[in-house]
Each structure stands twice: as structure tokens, then as C-alpha cells.
Amino acid sequence: MAGHEHSHDDHAHDHKHGHGSGGHGGHSHGVAADADRRWLLSALALIVVFMAGEVVVGFAAQSLALISDAAHMLTDAASIVLALIAMRLAARPARGGYTYGLKRAEILSAQANGVTLLVLSAWLGYEAITRLLEPPEVTGSLVLITALVGIVVNLAATWCMSKANRSSLNVEGAFQHVLTDLYAFIATAVAGVVVLTTGFARADAIASLIVVALMLKAGIALVRDSGRIFLEAAPAGIDPDAVADRMVTEPLVEEIHDLHIWEITSGQPALSAHILVTPGGDCHAVRRSLQRRLSDEYGITHSTLQVDHVGEDEAGALLQIAGPGDPAVDAEHCADAHGPVHRAGPHEH
């Protein structure tokens, strides 16, 4: 048993070393985060200046499309501010009860952006349908000019935000706000042309409904993706059963259970599992090999593996005595194991 205790010490040492070596990555991530902040601040400045002018013109022209664009730009500005605050919080080191730090502040920000898109789309949808039934007089020339300027401003803001790290759900949330606004201005410009050339005032409300549909699509995606992270679901594109089936092909591995794969924040997957190896097998070598495989094949660099020999406790002894194919083997190694148990087939060893 002394040797087994040493294995846990060795694991702890390796685990610390792994985190320590990640310090260099933390530095480069800090530089990238600073660049992201600069791009987001540039987009924010463009949006706030234009939004103020658009509110004035929207009321003067009696255009719901312009007023709705301005309202959406207000949420654009708020989403960027929220993203910047979340970046600051996420950069704080882990301490006290927050053992992961505040990295999920970014996911809260993304979810808030998604919810605001959904709420805003409901309000604008109601207003657009009302105006579709009873269209007011719309000054097409003011709408068109403002929308064309808006397209230029939003193109610049979208370009700024596209330079930031969009693999972050937080940045993606703010980006979707601005991108939807760009589509809104294009639809509004088309509505302005229609009103000018044909006098068809309902074009303004129709443009608003198109924007509402785009806002719904972006909002649902953000709420769904952030919800997956909060519910500890496996990252999109990673099938836990497939990962376990791959891991159990490792030499000496007999069984894998209590496998959990989740995301700490977007782009930071983590895994934990209980591994049983053949009696006398090298636990350390198996663990190191599995961690390399997880990193190389799935990009999972944060993995915590508890490795034990079959037969080291009461449940393990039952598995060893019963042998493969015996009904007793269906008993789980852990009394409260979560999820399916994956066992190596006879051909694996």
C-alpha cells in the first residue's frame, strides 16, 4: 500500500507541475485579452456616437425601423460593456471559495446578451405587427440616409469585433449583437428605398420583422450555448461515450466509470474519471498516457484521473473474482457511480 500512497503523491506533483507550466500560457492569454479589450472599446466608441444621432433622426422621421435600430444599438453598447466587465472578472486568479476563479462571468455575460436579444425581439415584433396593421407616415429619405451611415458604422464595428477572440462565448455574444444590427441597417436601407420610390409605408415594419427574426436566431443560440456550460454538458463536438470507449482501449485499462466532461468556460474543457487497471499494472504510466491522449486527440488539457488497481477494494475484488461475462460484473465499482460503466473487451488486452 505504501507504493499506492506514493502514486497519489506523484499524481499531485504532476498535477501541480501541469498547472505551473500553464503559467506561460496565462501570459500569452493576458496579451490576447488586452488586444480583445482594445478592439471591443473601438467598436463601443463607434456605436455610442452613432446611436445618439440615430435616436434624434428616428423620432424626427417617425421610423420604427430607425428607433428599433437605436434600441438595438443601446443593447450592443451594453453587451460590449458587459463583455469588458466579464473579461476583467474572468482574468482574476482563483482564490477562496472560487476555485475556478470567475471565469464563468463570461458565460453569464453571454447568457445576458442572449436574453436581451430575445426580450428585445419580442418587443420589436409586437411594435412591428402593430405598425404593419396601421402604418404611420415615414420620412423615407431620412431613413435611407441614416441607414446607409449605419451600415458603414456597423461594418467598422463588426470588423473591430471580428478581430477579437470569437471562440470566447462572451465575445461572440457581443459580436452577435453588433452583427444583427448590421443586418438591421441593411434591411432598413432597403425599406427606405421602397418608401421613397413607391410610398409603401409598411416596408418599414416589414424590415423590422426581418431584424426580429435575426435577433431571435442569435438570442436562442447564445442562451442554448451558455445553458450547456451552466448545466455542465460536454462541449459541443465531444461525445463522452466515444471518449470513454477510446480511453478503455489503453493497455492495462480494465474499466472506466464516473467519467465527466464539462467546460469551465468557453474553450476550456475539463475531464475527470475513475480508471481501473489490471493488478500490478503501472498506474502512473497509464495516467500519463491517458492524459497525453486526451490532450492530443480531444484538446482536453485539464484532466483529473483517479487510477486504482482492480481488486484494491471490496467492489474491485468482486470484479476480479467474477471475471468477464459473469452477472456480478454488472455491479458498479463505486456504489454511487455516475453515468455508464465502460469496460475493456477480451480483445483489448
N, C-alpha and C positions, 0 to 999 in steps of 0.2 A: 504493500500500500504506500510505502514511502516514495516509490517511483511514481506512483499515480499522483501523489500530492505535488511532486516536483513538476509534473506535466502541467498542472494548473498554474504554478508559478511561472513556468516558461511561457505559457499562453498569455499570462498577464504582461510579462516582459515584452513579448512580441506585439501585443495589442498596444501597449504604451509606445513602443517604437514606431508602430504604424501611424499613430496619431502624431507623434513627434515629427516624422518625416513629412507629414502633410503640411508642416509649417511653411514650406516654400510655396506650396500651392496656395496657402492662405494669403501670402504676399501678392502673388500674381492676381488672385481673385480681388484683392483690395484695389489694385491698379485698375482692373476692369470695371469694378464698381464705381470708381471715381469717374471714369470715362462715361459710363452709363448715366451717372448723375448730370454730367455736363450736357449730354445730348437731350436728356429729359427737360432740363432747365431751359435750353434753347427752344424746344417745342412749346414749353409753357409760356414763355415770353411772347412768342408769335400768336398763340391762341388768345391770351388775355387781351392784348392790344386790339386784335380784330373783333373779338367778342363785344367789346364795349361799343364799337361803332355799329356793329350789326344790330344790336338791340334798338338803337335810335332809328336806324333805317327801317327795321322791321315794323315798328309801330307807325312810322310815317307812311309806309306803303300798305299797311293793313294786310301784311303777308304772314299767314300762319307758318308757311314753309321757312321763312327767314327767322321768325321768332322761335320756332322749334329748333332750328339750327343753332341759334344763340343759346337756347336752353341746353342743347346737347353739348355745345362748346363749354358751357359752365361745368357740366359733368366731366368733360375732357380735362379741364383745368384741375378740377377736384381730384380726378383719378390720377393725374400726374403727381399732384402734391401728396396724395395718399401713397403712391408708389415710392416717392422720395423718402417719406417718413418711414415706410416699411423697410426700405433699404438700410436706413440708419439703425433701426432696431435689430434687423437681422445680422448686422455686422458686429453687434455686441458679443463679447465672449460668453460662453456658458458659465454660469455661476449659480450658487444657491440651489433652489428648487427647480430652476430651469436648466435641466441637464443638456438640452439641445440648444441652449441659448434661446433667442427669439426669432429663429429662422422662419417659423410659420406665420409671423406677422405679414410676410409677403403673400402668403396664401389667403390670409384674412383680407388683405387689400384686394387681391384678385377676385375674391368672392363678393366683396362690397361693390367692386366695379361691375360685376355681372348682375347683381341685384338691382343696382341703379339703372342699368340699361333696360332691364325688364320692367321696372316701375315706370320709367320714362316712356317706354314704348306703349305701355297701357294708356297713359295719359294722352300722348300724342295721337294714338289710334282713335281714342274717343273724340278728340277735337277734330281730327281729320274727317271722320264719318259725319260729324255734325255739320262741318263746312261743305261736305260733299252734297248733303241734302239741301242746305241753304247757303250757297256760295256768296261771300261778300265781294265788294269791289276790290280788285287787286291791281296795284300800280306795277305793271309788268316790267317797265324799264328799270325802275329802282331794284326790283327783284333780280333781274338779269345781271345788272352791273355788280351788285353786291355778291351774287352767287359766283360770278367769274373771279372777282377778287378773292372770295372764299376758297375757290378751287386752288388758286396759286398759294395762298397762305397754308392751306391744309396739305398740299403737296409737299411744301417745305417742312411742315411739322411732322408729316408722316415719314419723310426721308430722314429727318433727325432721329426719330424714334426707331426707325428700322436699323440704325447703326448701333443701337443698344442691344444688349443680350436678350433676344426674344425667347430663348429657351427657358428663361425665368417666367413663370406664370404671372408674376407680379407685373413685369414689364409688358408681357403680352396683353394683360388686361387693359392697361393704359393705351397700348398701341391699337387695340380693337376699338376703343372709344374714338380715337382720332381717325382711324381708317373709315369707320362707319360715317363719321362726319364728312369726310372727303366724298364718299358716295352720295351723301345727302346734298352737298352743294352741286354736284353734277346733276342730280335729279331736279334740284331747284332751278338751276340754269335752264334746263330743258323746259320746265314749267313756265319760266319767264318768257322764253321764246314763243311758246304756244299761246300764252296770254296776249303777248304783243301782236302776234300775227293773225290769230283767229278770234281773240276775245273770249276764249273758253276759260272762264274763271275757275272751273273745277279742276283744272290741271294742277293748281297749287295744292289742293287737298290730295290729289292722286299721288303727287310727288312725295307728300308727307307719309302716305301709306306705304310707299316703296321703302322709305327710310325706316319706318316702323318694322317692316319685315326683316330688314338687315340687322336692326338693333336686337330683335328677338333672337335671331340666329346666333349673334355674337354673345348675347347675355346668357342664353341656355348653355352654350359651350363652356363659358367661364365658370358658371355655377356647377355644372357637371364635373369639370376637371378639378376644381378646388374641393368639391364634395368628396371626390375619390380619395384625395390626400387626407382630408379630415377623418374619413371613415377607415383609414389605414388600408385601403385597397392596394393591390400590387400595381406598380407603374404600368401604364398602357404599353402593350407590346411585350410584356414579360408574363409568361404563364407559369405560375408556381409549380403546378404538377409536372410540366415539362422540365423545369429546372431541377426538381427533386429526382425525376427519372434519369436525368443526366448525371446528377451527383452520385446516385446509387451505383453507377457503373464504375466508380472509382475503385481500384484494387483495395481489398481488405474491408470495404464498407459493406455491412450486412443490412442495415436498416437506417432510414431517416424518418423522423417524425417531429412534431412541433415546429414545422417549417413556417416561418412568417417572412413575407417580403412586403415592404412598405416604402413610402417616400417621406423623408424628414421634411424636405421642401422640394419644390420642382427641380429635377435634375440631380437629386441626392438620394438614390435608392439605398436601402439598408436591408439586411437579411439576418435572421437568427434561426438556428436549427439544433436539434439534438441528434447526434450521429452515434451509431453503434458500430464498432469494428470487431473483426474476428479476434478471439482470445489470443493474446501475445502479439497482436499487430501494433505497429508504431503509431500511436495516437497523434504525436506531433507531426510526423511526416504526412499522415492523411489530412490533418487540418490544414497544413501549409499548402498541400497540393490542391485541396478543395478551394481554398481562398484564392489561389492563383487562377484556377479555372473560372471561378465566379467573376473575378476581375477581368480576365481576358475575354471571356465569351459573353458576359452579360453586362459588363461595366459596373458591377456591384463591388465597390472597394471598401464598403463599411459592412463587414460580416462578423457576427459573433457565433462561434460554433462550440457547443459543448460536446466533447468527444469522450465516449466511455467504451469499455470492452463489453461484449456480450457476456452475461453471467456474473457481472460485478455487483448486482443487487438481486432482490427476490424475483422481480419481473424478468430481469435478464437471464437468470438461472432457468426459469420456466421455458424461455425461448430456446435456450441451448439444449436442454434435455429433450424437449418435444421434437425438435428438428423440423425442417421444412415440410409443408404439406399436412402436418398434424393440426387438428382444430384448435388446439391450445395456442398455436402460434398467432391466431387471430386476436388473442388478448394483447392490448396495447402495453408497451413497455412502461409508459407513465400512466398513472391512474386517471389523470385529467388531461391527457394529450389533446391538443387542438388540431383539427384537420385530419386528413388521411395519413395512413402509415405507408411508407414506400420501402419495399424490401428487394434486395438483390435476388435475381433469379438464379437457378442452379448453374446456368451457363456463365454467369458473371465471374465466378472465381474458379 
